Amino acid sequence: MIMRKNKIVLLLIFVTIIFSLVFSACETEKALVAKVNEKGVSRDEFEQNFQLQKIILEGQYGTEIWIQDMGNGQIFEEVIRERILDSLINEELLLQEADKLDITTTKEEVDTQFDQMVKANGGEENFNNFLEQSEVTEESIREIIRRGIIVSEYQKHFFDSIQITDEDAIEYFEQNKDMYIQVKASHILVETEEEAKEIINELNSGKDFAELASEKSIDQTAAVNSGDLGYFAKGEMVPEFEKAAFSLAIGETSEPIQTDYGYHVLRVEDKKETFEELKDEVFYDLEDIKFNEKIQELRENADIDIISEEE
């Protein structure tokens, strides 16, 4: 049973369908959605990106998702199309920067990642079925991988070229501490408050929390993980559950907590609250911030022409 907030996450899966296209003089601007420093981004690759996102998002949210009002005068489809175009433009800018540094890849590296992708997607038969469903060719996937490797290598080069000190990280952590503090908790989910109170009584009499979670929790994953929810930060759980989790001390068990899922008995197993405990995540975030600033700088200094279908 999923306890995370039920909301639409506008995080695009960066799977970019790229074909090697050489634009001849006879091609019209209608074949493009954008030009990035005079290099074209094809409408074909843009539409194929959208079709792939369509398969993924409809599988998560259903076919009605596309007309959902996003509250800013746009529907969901318009937002997704904008995000796809932005990602394609950003990728092209990064590839151009990588080319200046002679960053490239080899066929062997592409082959290795392709084989790993096939294996991760259930083997050759399942992978081929996916390609057929999404109308994507193996050659296209290999080109995705090739470009992805180059962008990744450029990103590594960029990270090596910047310096983030402990002082920078500590300052950022202190300013954003609520975003980083994490709780590790376990829970037992039941249907009624009476059941939850009875479980608390059993715990108070010495019963093992993990065993009770496996035996009595209606959370479908409890039998496997004994109610363990792992670490989570603020904003990841439903409000009632989150409030209790972050207010309890390590080792403390809650009173019954009512949510839309039922009644929870929650135990806090651990907390990460200090900079030293969360240092790696802070540094990762600061690197991402710097990298996004680099992309924004590239966009501001680039000649980017968005081409509508009417043009």
NORHUPE-V401033 format. One record per pair of residues at least 24 apart in sequence whose C-alpha atoms are under 6 Angstrom apart, sorted by sequence separation. I is the first residue (numbers start at 1). J is the second residue. If there is no record, write none. Layout:
i-><I & I>
j-><J & J>
This chain:
i-><188 & 18 & 190 & 17 & 189 & 190 & 188 & 189 & 189 & 17 & 110 & 187 & 186 & 186 & 186 & 185 & 104 & 184 & 184 & 183 & 182 & 183 & 182 & 182 & 98 & 196 & 193 & 191 & 190 & 191 & 190 & 189 & 189 & 188 & 188 & 187 & 187 & 186 & 186 & 52 & 185 & 185 & 185 & 184 & 184 & 183 & 184 & 183 & 182 & 182 & 181 & 181 & 19 & 18 & 18 & 17 & 16 & 1 & 1 & 4 & 5 & 4 & 5 & 37 & 36 & 36 & 35 & 35 & 34 & 34 & 34 & 33>
j-><213 & 45 & 217 & 45 & 217 & 218 & 217 & 218 & 219 & 49 & 146 & 227 & 227 & 228 & 229 & 229 & 150 & 230 & 231 & 231 & 231 & 232 & 232 & 233 & 154 & 256 & 263 & 262 & 262 & 263 & 263 & 263 & 264 & 264 & 265 & 265 & 266 & 266 & 267 & 134 & 267 & 268 & 269 & 269 & 270 & 270 & 271 & 271 & 271 & 272 & 272 & 273 & 140 & 140 & 144 & 144 & 144 & 219 & 220 & 236 & 237 & 237 & 238 & 303 & 303 & 304 & 304 & 305 & 305 & 306 & 307 & 307>
